[in-house]
Amino acid sequence: MRVIAYDRFKPGVTMDTIHPLLQQEVANVWRLWKAGVVRENYARADESGVVIVFEVESVDEARAYVADFPMTKAGYLEWFYIALMAPVMLESQFSEAAVEQASRPPDRPAAIAAG
């Protein structure tokens, strides 16, 4: 199962607050990446924080890994979790004609085409 975990700084926590633990935090995520537990890791574009995609058996297992992170142990982060499952095969939901139409290259939305 894949689980998306994303964090938010708790009130009053800043980049300066977390800086002393940053190297330990990154090393921990890297160790989990090498073990195949972390599949993807991103910095958030909308605010300070990260998004981690775990390959685990359950949300509880992802929570257990996150609970061991240095910044979590220090009480600096609030975590949120989204469990994912494989989608229904999209082609099975359409007629043969609809599948054929969907296989053609998409039109670009006007806003993107205008550049």
Secondary structure, DSSP 4 states (H G I P E B T S, - for coil): -EEEEEEEEPTT--HHHHHHHHHHHHHHHHHHHHTTSEEEEEE-SSSS-EEEEEE-S-HHHHHHHHHTSHHHHTT-EEEEEEEE-PPPPGGGGS-HHHHHHHTSPPPPPHHHHT-
